[in-house]
Amino acid sequence: MYLMLVDVVIRYIFDLNNIGLSRIGNKVADLN
């Protein structure tokens, strides 16, 4: 039970990080 919750939280955090990185990459691409 707890392992499943931890897995979901970790995946959610990684998804947020991926979205943040892609947004930063888009901003850098716009500047260039």
C-alpha positions as CSV (number, residue, x, y, z in Angstrom):
1,M,0.0,0.0,0.0
2,Y,2.6,2.5,1.1
3,L,5.0,1.4,-1.7
4,M,2.3,2.1,-4.3
5,L,1.7,5.6,-2.8
6,V,5.4,6.4,-2.9
7,D,5.6,5.2,-6.5
8,V,2.7,7.5,-7.5
9,V,4.3,10.4,-5.7
10,I,7.7,9.9,-7.3
11,R,6.2,9.6,-10.8
12,Y,4.1,12.8,-10.1
13,I,7.3,14.7,-9.1
14,F,9.2,13.4,-12.1
15,D,6.3,14.5,-14.4
16,L,6.4,18.0,-12.8
17,N,10.2,18.2,-13.3
18,N,9.8,17.1,-17.0
19,I,7.2,19.8,-17.6
20,G,9.3,22.4,-15.9
21,L,12.4,21.5,-17.9
22,S,10.4,21.6,-21.2
23,R,9.0,25.0,-20.3
24,I,12.5,26.3,-19.5
25,G,13.8,24.8,-22.8
26,N,11.0,26.5,-24.7
27,K,11.9,29.9,-23.1
28,V,15.5,29.5,-24.0
29,A,14.6,28.5,-27.6
30,D,12.4,31.6,-27.8
31,L,15.3,33.8,-26.6
32,N,17.6,32.2,-29.2
